[in-house]
């Protein structure tokens, strides 16, 4: 898993890489990730408008499997499969934020 956190502020440029972690998931984490990915239909979600706002976060979830690449781009998802998958992935980083947009 690779996670990247950019320094940009909502509504502005994405900024520069502020944090990055790359590590192999444990077997238990891998199972947890697989369940969340399956619930998100393997990132086979419909496209949505690329809207952003002034207070929030751009969530870009990416996956590569069997030579296929997929990604989902969501602005501050409050619920649903992208939110659930993103929170599972965020839990693997060890990063803690006061607010998760």
Phi and psi in degrees as GROMACS dihedral restraints (atoms count N, CA, C in turn):
[ dihedral_restraints ]
;  ai    aj    ak    al  type     phi  dphi    fc
    3     4     5     6     1  -123.4    20    10
    4     5     6     7     1   129.5    20    10
    6     7     8     9     1  -124.1    20    10
    7     8     9    10     1   137.1    20    10
    9    10    11    12     1  -130.6    20    10
   10    11    12    13     1   131.9    20    10
   12    13    14    15     1  -116.4    20    10
   13    14    15    16     1   124.2    20    10
   15    16    17    18     1   -99.2    20    10
   16    17    18    19     1   155.0    20    10
   18    19    20    21     1   -83.0    20    10
   19    20    21    22     1    -9.2    20    10
   21    22    23    24     1   -61.9    20    10
   22    23    24    25     1   157.7    20    10
   24    25    26    27     1  -102.9    20    10
   25    26    27    28     1   149.3    20    10
   27    28    29    30     1   -51.3    20    10
   28    29    30    31     1   133.3    20    10
   30    31    32    33     1    86.8    20    10
   31    32    33    34     1    -1.9    20    10
   33    34    35    36     1  -123.3    20    10
   34    35    36    37     1  -169.2    20    10
   36    37    38    39     1   -61.3    20    10
   37    38    39    40     1   153.9    20    10
   39    40    41    42     1   -62.4    20    10
   40    41    42    43     1   -26.6    20    10
   42    43    44    45     1    89.4    20    10
   43    44    45    46     1  -162.4    20    10
   45    46    47    48     1  -107.4    20    10
   46    47    48    49     1   163.1    20    10
   48    49    50    51     1   -63.7    20    10
   49    50    51    52     1   120.0    20    10
   51    52    53    54     1   -99.1    20    10
   52    53    54    55     1   -38.4    20    10
   54    55    56    57     1  -141.6    20    10
   55    56    57    58     1   145.5    20    10
   57    58    59    60     1  -149.1    20    10
   58    59    60    61     1   137.2    20    10
   60    61    62    63     1  -132.8    20    10
   61    62    63    64     1   139.9    20    10
   63    64    65    66     1  -136.7    20    10
   64    65    66    67     1   122.6    20    10
   66    67    68    69     1  -158.6    20    10
   67    68    69    70     1   162.5    20    10
   69    70    71    72     1   -85.9    20    10
   70    71    72    73     1   133.3    20    10
   72    73    74    75     1   -73.9    20    10
   73    74    75    76     1   149.0    20    10
   75    76    77    78     1   -70.5    20    10
   76    77    78    79     1   168.4    20    10
   78    79    80    81     1   -58.9    20    10
   79    80    81    82     1   -44.2    20    10
   81    82    83    84     1   -63.2    20    10
   82    83    84    85     1   -43.7    20    10
   84    85    86    87     1   -64.1    20    10
   85    86    87    88     1   -39.9    20    10
   87    88    89    90     1   -60.9    20    10
   88    89    90    91     1   -40.7    20    10
   90    91    92    93     1   -66.5    20    10
   91    92    93    94     1   -42.8    20    10
   93    94    95    96     1   -62.0    20    10
   94    95    96    97     1   -44.0    20    10
   96    97    98    99     1   -61.8    20    10
   97    98    99   100     1   -45.9    20    10
   99   100   101   102     1   -59.9    20    10
  100   101   102   103     1   -41.7    20    10
  102   103   104   105     1   -62.4    20    10
  103   104   105   106     1   -44.6    20    10
  105   106   107   108     1   -67.4    20    10
  106   107   108   109     1   -39.3    20    10
  108   109   110   111     1   -65.8    20    10
  109   110   111   112     1   -41.3    20    10
  111   112   113   114     1   -63.0    20    10
  112   113   114   115     1   -40.6    20    10
  114   115   116   117     1   -64.5    20    10
  115   116   117   118     1   -27.9    20    10
  117   118   119   120     1   -90.6    20    10
  118   119   120   121     1    13.9    20    10
  120   121   122   123     1    55.6    20    10
  121   122   123   124     1    40.7    20    10
  123   124   125   126     1    60.2    20    10
  124   125   126   127     1    31.6    20    10
  126   127   128   129     1    65.8    20    10
  127   128   129   130     1    21.2    20    10
  129   130   131   132     1   -91.3    20    10
  130   131   132   133     1    65.0    20    10
  132   133   134   135     1  -104.8    20    10
  133   134   135   136     1   153.4    20    10
  135   136   137   138     1   -64.8    20    10
  136   137   138   139     1   148.4    20    10
  138   139   140   141     1   -67.6    20    10
  139   140   141   142     1   148.9    20    10
  141   142   143   144     1  -127.7    20    10
  142   143   144   145     1   167.9    20    10
  144   145   146   147     1   -59.4    20    10
  145   146   147   148     1   147.8    20    10
  147   148   149   150     1   -88.1    20    10
  148   149   150   151     1    49.7    20    10
  150   151   152   153     1   -77.4    20    10
  151   152   153   154     1   152.2    20    10
  153   154   155   156     1  -136.1    20    10
  154   155   156   157     1  -177.6    20    10
  156   157   158   159     1  -143.8    20    10
  157   158   159   160     1  -166.5    20    10
  159   160   161   162     1   -95.4    20    10
  160   161   162   163     1   -19.3    20    10
  162   163   164   165     1  -138.6    20    10
  163   164   165   166     1   104.1    20    10
  165   166   167   168     1   166.0    20    10
  166   167   168   169     1  -159.9    20    10
  168   169   170   171     1  -147.1    20    10
  169   170   171   172     1   143.8    20    10
  171   172   173   174     1   -87.8    20    10
  172   173   174   175     1   119.5    20    10
  174   175   176   177     1  -101.5    20    10
  175   176   177   178     1   118.5    20    10
  177   178   179   180     1  -118.6    20    10
  178   179   180   181     1   110.9    20    10
  180   181   182   183     1  -106.0    20    10
  181   182   183   184     1   127.2    20    10
  183   184   185   186     1  -125.6    20    10
  184   185   186   187     1   148.7    20    10
  186   187   188   189     1  -148.1    20    10
  187   188   189   190     1   143.5    20    10
  189   190   191   192     1  -129.0    20    10
  190   191   192   193     1   128.4    20    10
  192   193   194   195     1  -154.1    20    10
  193   194   195   196     1   134.8    20    10
  195   196   197   198     1    52.9    20    10
  196   197   198   199     1    39.6    20    10
  198   199   200   201     1    75.5    20    10
  199   200   201   202     1     8.2    20    10
  201   202   203   204     1  -113.1    20    10
  202   203   204   205     1   139.5    20    10
  204   205   206   207     1  -113.8    20    10
  205   206   207   208     1   135.6    20    10
  207   208   209   210     1  -137.4    20    10
  208   209   210   211     1   153.1    20    10
  210   211   212   213     1  -148.7    20    10
  211   212   213   214     1   156.6    20    10
  213   214   215   216     1  -129.0    20    10
  214   215   216   217     1   133.8    20    10
  216   217   218   219     1  -120.6    20    10
  217   218   219   220     1   114.7    20    10
  219   220   221   222     1  -132.4    20    10
  220   221   222   223     1   144.9    20    10
  222   223   224   225     1   -94.6    20    10
  223   224   225   226     1   112.9    20    10
  225   226   227   228     1    40.7    20    10
  226   227   228   229     1    61.4    20    10
  228   229   230   231     1   -65.0    20    10
  229   230   231   232     1   124.6    20    10
  231   232   233   234     1   -86.2    20    10
  232   233   234   235     1   -23.5    20    10
  234   235   236   237     1  -158.3    20    10
  235   236   237   238     1  -179.1    20    10
  237   238   239   240     1    92.0    20    10
  238   239   240   241     1  -179.0    20    10
  240   241   242   243     1   -65.3    20    10
  241   242   243   244     1   -35.9    20    10
  243   244   245   246     1   -66.7    20    10
  244   245   246   247     1   -39.7    20    10
  246   247   248   249     1   -63.7    20    10
  247   248   249   250     1   -48.0    20    10
  249   250   251   252     1   -63.0    20    10
  250   251   252   253     1   -45.6    20    10
  252   253   254   255     1   -64.4    20    10
  253   254   255   256     1   -44.1    20    10
  255   256   257   258     1   -60.2    20    10
  256   257   258   259     1   -40.8    20    10
  258   259   260   261     1   -68.0    20    10
  259   260   261   262     1   -36.9    20    10
  261   262   263   264     1   -63.0    20    10
  262   263   264   265     1   -47.2    20    10
  264   265   266   267     1   -64.0    20    10
  265   266   267   268     1   -40.4    20    10
  267   268   269   270     1   -61.9    20    10
  268   269   270   271     1   -35.7    20    10
  270   271   272   273     1   -63.1    20    10
  271   272   273   274     1   -25.9    20    10
  273   274   275   276     1   -77.0    20    10
  274   275   276   277     1   -14.6    20    10
  276   277   278   279     1   -81.5    20    10
  277   278   279   280     1   -28.2    20    10
  279   280   281   282     1    82.7    20    10
  280   281   282   283     1     1.4    20    10
  282   283   284   285     1   -80.4    20    10
  283   284   285   286     1   143.7    20    10
  285   286   287   288     1  -128.3    20    10
  286   287   288   289     1   132.4    20    10
  288   289   290   291     1  -124.8    20    10
  289   290   291   292     1   144.2    20    10
  291   292   293   294     1   -61.8    20    10
  292   293   294   295     1   -45.7    20    10
  294   295   296   297     1  -123.8    20    10
  295   296   297   298     1   139.1    20    10
  297   298   299   300     1  -114.7    20    10
  298   299   300   301     1   113.1    20    10
